[in-house]
Every structure is written in C-alpha cells, then in structure tokens.
Amino acid sequence: MTVERAAKSDFVLVNLFREPIGAPMPPDAVNALVEAAGRREPQATASPVGVRQ
C-alpha cells in the first residue's frame, strides 16, 4: 500500500486515513494504538512507555 503524501514523510508513525495525511501521529493517538494492541494480545508486554524507548 502506498499513500503518496505519507510516502514522503520521515516519521515512523503517520496519519494514513485522516487529514492531515502524512503528518506525524500525536502522542495520544500513538498511546491509544499501543493500548489497543495490548488489549488484543494480552501476552504482549507492549506499553506506550516501552515503545518510546
């Protein structure tokens, strides 16, 4: 999948489905993403703090 406006970004986590496309995701959105992944896979030890490290 290629999102033209996001492909030019230097950031790792960027908006792909909402405006502004290609902009860095705000910290709250990253935290929500990591927490949701942790709820789906309770054996994982991912946390927002661990991801930032």
Residue, then its C-alpha position, 0 to 999 in steps of 0.5 A: m500500500t502506498v499513500e503518496r503524501a505519507a510516502k514522503s514523510d520521515f516519521v515512523l508513525v503517520n496519519l494514513f486515513r485522516e487529514p492531515i495525511g502524512a503528518p506525524m501521529p500525536p502522542d495520544a493517538v500513538n498511546a491509544l494504538v499501543e493500548a489497543a494492541g495490548r488489549r488484543e494480545p494480552q501476552a504482549t508486554a507492549s506499553p506506550v512507555g516501552v515503545r518510546q524507548 
